[in-house]
Amino acid sequence: MEPQLQASGNNITRRAFLGFFALGGIISLLTKRLRIERKQRPAMFWKRRDG
């Protein structure tokens, strides 16, 4: 039973690792896009006001 438990534990940790890695990548991409949008909007607004 111990080898089976260890094998299933390894599979779960691999899946969890891949899942967290994928979630982290998606979240980082979304946050980067949101930051870029937030930075561009006020910049365009100020440019329009100055122009």
HELIX and SHEET records of a PDB file:
HELIX    1   1 GLU A    2  ASP A   50  1                                  49    
END                                                                             
